[in-house]
Amino acid sequence: MIELKPIGIIHTPFKKREGMPIQPAGAAGVKSTVEVFEEYRAGLKDLDGFSHIILLYHFHRSLGFDLHVVPFMDSEPRGLFATRAPKRPNSIGFSVVQLNRIENCVLHVQNVDILDGTPLLDIKPYVPEFDHQVNVRTGWLERARKNVHTKEADDRFK
């Protein structure tokens, strides 16, 4: 049995899924806060030296899943694991966001594509030498990815 316990709450301007950005690239400049619960405060030590962090979170408003979905960036069904659709067997999401500052247990971040009130599961530093890949293929997204800056969520994953 796997049991995950939230370590905080993500606060954003997005109160509903429809109309919000679908990736951080489409959320340029969107400022938000991440409230880390007091019991995890000591774990924030030294995080302020990083300009970007990876937030892992629970898609708390997604129920169920299908193994074939029509993703936001396309109009034809794709295999779930070839997408970043929010309805998944384990409703885990991740976003790379810019860390502006830390005040006590509150992280001030930007470029956020996350629904308000989302439970935070973990934080990891973004390290280009670890995370940046070269010679990358992006499959079916090869043609569609240039539109990510303007694409917004709709009601397809209710």
C-alpha positions, 0 to 999 in steps of 0.5 A, a space after each residue: 500500500 502506498 500512502 502519500 501525505 501532502 506537505 503543503 497547499 498550492 495557491 494560484 489565481 486559477 479557481 476552475 480548470 477551464 481557461 487555465 494554462 495547460 503547462 508552465 510555458 503558457 503561464 508566463 508571469 503568473 504569480 502564486 504561492 506555495 504554502 509548506 506546512 510548518 512541520 516541513 519548514 526545516 526542509 526548505 533550508 538552502 532551497 532559496 539558492 535555486 531559481 527554479 523548482 519542480 513541484 510534485 502535486 496531486 490532481 485532487 479534482 481529477 477522478 478516474 482515467 481512460 487509457 486513450 484521451 484526446 489531449 489539449 494539444 491535439 484533436 485525436 485520441 492518444 495513449 494516456 502515457 503519451 500525454 500529460 492529461 490530468 486524469 491518470 491512474 495515480 493523479 500526480 502532476 509536476 511543474 517546473 516553476 520559477 522560485 522568486 523568494 521564500 518567506 517563512 513557510 511560503 514560496 513565492 513562485 511564478 509561471 504556474 499552471 496549477 489549480 488553486 488549492 492543489 495538495 503539494 506532495 514534494 519539492 525538488 530543485 531544478 538542475 539543468 545538468 540533471 534535467 536538461 536532455 539533448 537529442 529529444 524526440 517529442 512524438 506526436 507533439 512535434 507539430 503541436 508544441 509550438 502552440 503551448 503558449 496559447 493553449 488553455 484547458 477546457 472541460 474535457 478532463 472533468 
